[in-house]
């Protein structure tokens, strides 16, 4: 499969190797309503990078290992934490960064905020070698909740809400596939179905483009895929040297730029999608 874009379309968005706090192996990335790019580090630092990538600043710290991030409509930031097996919330109004929810989740990996219905969905990766985990759901007001979709998954990872709110796209990393979990009319979880296989070889993050296309990042090798009903699965870009796309995990969109975390290094990368064929 030939990539649709050359590697010249990708570059480092922000290099934080010598910053304080250091941008140490970022996994989660999310774009704030003001255009700033937020990410978390292996040391539990929640950091904010200006929209023009001119500066980075530490926002909060919990001495954990921050994974996926998501904002709610009020600008609060939800962060999955590997070390504490919990979800933390950064309160925009006060600057507090406290434990928000856990409820039995083993490996909270990625959060999706459903403001309209008052829920926070979180993937539970469970473990690398055996199916398990699923998707948890918590009340956005209280943090109360528990297991929502109990069907065992193969390392449930990045997630994205369907534009019409009908369900969640979920990356299953060790199965190299993207699945979809419907949300029934009563709010319960439907049976997962496979959207596409062949995401060679360790997919990690997913987002929905404005036109409904799905973008999927691969931790290994350094690839970004696109899936659409009209074209099927396509390879957008591939970094054979893993220098710019250095184990890309979560992804976020700002304008025509795809921002990727680089778990293998100390930077965020960006991919210019303006020349991407339809």
C-alpha positions in Angstrom: 0.0 0.0 0.0 1.6 3.3 -1.2 1.2 6.3 1.1 -1.0 9.2 -0.1 1.3 11.8 1.3 5.2 12.0 1.2 7.1 12.3 4.5 7.8 15.9 3.6 4.2 16.6 4.7 5.2 15.7 8.3 7.4 17.7 10.7 8.0 18.3 14.4 5.2 20.5 15.8 7.0 21.1 19.2 10.2 19.7 20.5 10.2 19.7 24.3 13.3 17.6 25.1 15.0 20.4 27.0 11.9 22.1 28.4 10.9 22.1 32.1 8.9 20.1 32.5 10.4 17.9 29.8 8.0 16.6 27.2 8.8 13.1 28.2 7.3 10.5 25.9 3.9 12.0 25.4 1.0 9.7 24.7 -2.2 11.7 24.9 -2.9 14.9 22.9 -6.0 17.1 22.6 -6.8 20.5 21.2 -8.4 23.1 23.4 -11.1 25.4 22.2 -8.6 28.3 22.2 -6.4 26.4 19.7 -3.7 25.4 22.2 -2.5 21.8 22.2 -2.4 19.9 25.4 -0.6 16.6 26.1 0.5 14.5 29.0 3.9 12.8 29.9 5.2 9.7 31.5 6.0 11.7 34.6 2.4 12.9 35.1 2.9 16.4 33.7 -0.1 17.9 32.0 1.3 20.5 29.6 -0.1 23.3 27.3 1.6 24.3 24.0 0.6 27.5 22.3 -1.3 27.2 19.1 1.6 28.6 17.1 4.0 26.2 18.9 6.0 29.2 20.3 6.1 28.0 23.9 5.1 25.2 26.3 4.1 25.4 30.0 3.3 22.9 32.7 -0.3 23.1 33.8 -0.6 20.4 36.4 1.2 17.3 37.7 0.2 14.1 39.5 3.3 11.9 39.4 1.5 9.4 37.3 1.8 8.3 33.7 -0.8 10.3 31.6 -2.4 8.6 28.6 -5.4 9.8 26.7 -6.9 13.3 27.2 -10.3 14.9 26.4 -12.0 18.2 27.1 -15.6 18.9 28.0 -17.6 21.9 27.0 -16.5 23.9 30.0 -12.8 23.4 29.2 -12.1 20.8 31.9 -9.5 18.3 30.9 -9.9 14.6 31.6 -6.7 12.5 31.7 -6.3 8.8 31.9 -3.6 7.7 34.3 -1.8 4.4 34.0 0.1 4.5 37.3 -3.0 5.3 39.4 -5.4 3.3 37.3 -7.8 6.3 37.4 -9.1 9.2 35.5 -8.0 12.7 36.7 -9.8 15.9 35.9 -8.2 19.3 35.5 -10.7 22.0 36.6 -10.5 25.0 34.3 -12.1 27.3 36.9 -9.7 26.4 39.8 -6.6 24.7 38.3 -7.1 21.7 40.6 -6.0 18.4 39.1 -7.6 15.6 41.1 -8.8 12.0 40.8 -12.2 12.0 39.2 -13.1 8.4 38.7 -11.8 4.8 38.8 -14.6 2.3 39.6 -12.6 -0.9 39.0 -11.0 0.0 35.7 -7.6 -1.7 35.2 -5.9 0.2 32.5 -7.7 3.4 31.7 -6.4 4.4 28.2 -8.6 6.9 26.4 -11.5 9.2 27.4 -14.4 10.4 25.3 -16.7 13.1 26.6 -20.4 13.0 25.8 -21.5 16.5 27.0 -25.0 16.1 25.5 -25.9 13.1 27.7 -23.5 13.8 30.7 -21.2 10.8 30.3 -17.5 10.1 30.2 -16.5 6.9 28.3 -13.1 5.4 29.0 -11.4 2.4 27.3 -9.9 -0.2 29.5 -6.9 -1.9 27.8 -6.9 -4.7 30.4 -3.7 -6.4 29.2 -1.6 -7.0 26.1 -1.7 -10.8 25.9 -5.4 -11.7 26.4 -8.8 -10.2 25.5 -10.6 -8.4 28.3 -11.5 -5.0 29.7 -14.0 -3.1 27.6 -15.4 0.4 27.9 -16.3 2.1 31.2 -18.8 4.9 31.6 -18.9 7.6 34.3 -21.3 10.4 35.2 -19.7 13.7 34.3 -21.1 15.4 37.4 -20.2 12.8 40.0 -17.6 10.5 38.6 -19.7 7.5 39.5 -20.0 4.6 37.1 -18.5 1.3 36.0 -18.2 -1.2 33.2 -20.5 -0.2 30.3 -19.5 -2.5 27.4 -18.5 -5.9 28.8 -17.6 -7.6 25.6 -13.9 -8.5 25.9 -11.7 -6.5 23.5 -8.1 -6.9 22.2 -6.4 -4.1 24.1 -9.0 -1.4 23.7 -7.2 1.8 23.0 -8.1 5.1 21.3 -11.7 6.0 20.8 -13.9 8.5 19.0 -17.6 9.3 19.2 -19.6 8.9 15.9 -20.8 12.4 14.7 -24.4 11.4 15.3 -23.7 10.1 18.7 -24.8 6.6 17.7 -21.7 4.8 19.1 -18.0 4.7 19.7 -15.2 3.8 17.3 -12.6 1.8 19.3 -9.1 0.8 18.3 -8.2 -2.8 19.2 -4.5 -2.7 19.1 -3.5 -6.3 19.4 -6.1 -7.4 16.8 -4.9 -4.6 14.4 -8.5 -3.5 13.8 -11.0 -0.7 14.3 -14.4 -1.6 15.9 -17.6 0.2 16.6 -19.7 -0.2 19.7 -23.3 1.1 19.2 -25.1 3.1 21.9 -28.7 1.9 22.1 -31.7 4.2 22.6 -31.7 3.4 26.3 -28.0 4.2 26.6 -26.8 0.6 26.9 -23.9 -0.8 24.8 -24.7 -2.8 21.7 -22.6 -5.7 20.3 -19.3 -4.5 18.9 -18.7 -4.9 15.1 -15.5 -4.7 13.1 -15.2 -1.6 10.9 -11.9 -2.5 9.3 -9.0 -4.9 9.7 -5.5 -4.7 8.4 -4.2 -1.8 10.4 -0.7 -3.2 10.4 0.4 -3.6 12.9 -0.3 -1.9 16.2 -3.0 0.8 15.8 -3.4 3.2 18.7 -5.4 6.4 18.1 -8.5 7.3 16.1 -10.4 10.5 15.2 -13.3 11.4 13.0 -12.7 14.0 10.4 -15.3 16.7 9.6 -16.4 14.8 6.5 -16.8 11.6 8.5 -13.6 9.9 7.4 -11.7 8.0 10.1 -8.0 8.6 10.8 -6.1 6.0 12.7 -2.5 6.2 14.0 -0.2 3.3 14.4 2.2 3.0 17.4 4.3 0.6 15.3 5.2 1.2 12.5 5.0 5.0 12.3 1.9 5.2 10.1 -1.4 7.1 9.7 -4.3 5.4 8.0 -7.6 6.7 6.6 -10.7 4.7 6.4 -13.9 5.7 4.5 -16.8 3.8 3.0 -16.0 5.2 -0.5 -12.3 4.2 -0.6 -11.9 1.6 2.2 -8.6 1.5 4.1 -5.8 3.8 2.8 -2.3 4.6 4.0 -1.9 8.3 4.5 1.7 8.6 5.5 4.6 6.3 6.7 7.8 7.2 8.5 10.1 4.2 8.0 12.8 5.8 10.3 10.4 6.5 13.2 12.1 9.9 13.7 9.2 12.3 13.1 6.3 9.9 13.5 8.1 8.2 16.4 5.6 5.7 17.8 2.5 7.9 17.2 -0.2 7.2 19.7 -3.1 9.6 20.1 -4.0 12.1 17.4 -5.9 15.4 17.3 -7.0 17.8 14.5 -6.5 21.5 14.3 -7.5 23.0 11.0 -5.8 20.9 8.2 -3.0 19.8 10.6 -3.1 16.4 12.3 -1.2 16.5 15.6 0.4 13.3 16.8 1.9 12.4 20.1 5.3 10.7 19.9 5.6 8.1 22.6 9.1 7.1 21.4 10.6 10.6 21.7 10.1 14.0 23.2 8.0 15.9 20.7 4.6 16.3 19.1 4.5 15.9 15.3 2.2 17.4 12.8 1.0 16.2 9.4 -0.2 18.7 6.8 -3.4 17.2 5.3 -4.1 20.0 2.9 -2.8 18.0 -0.1 -4.6 14.8 0.9 -6.6 13.5 -2.0 -10.3 13.0 -1.5 
